Amino acid sequence: MMGNGVGRWMNWMAAWTEHCPAPLDLSDSEILDWLSEYCDQAVYNHPTSQSCGGFTLYCDEIRSSASTLREAVCLAAAKWREAND
């Protein structure tokens, strides 16, 4: 049984945790097609002492970041699909 404090903590955590869909598994040609059709800007962020670097995509008002371009595109495609289904 959860006490009131634990229940409130769980509700607060759920409200402040960003929902993130599972990345799609796209082929190389699907990734290139998706980038050319939906992506406005792709930025490579160089690693620093505070961050490990990676790619940030800006696609039809969706922002997606990941350590590789493939991961960033597959995540952005999943976010886009969720927002438009």
Secondary structure, DSSP 8 states (H G I E B T S, - for coil): ---HHHHHHHHHHHHHS----------HHHHHHHHHHHEEEEEEE---SS---EEEEEETTEEEEESSHHHHHHHHHHHHHHHH-
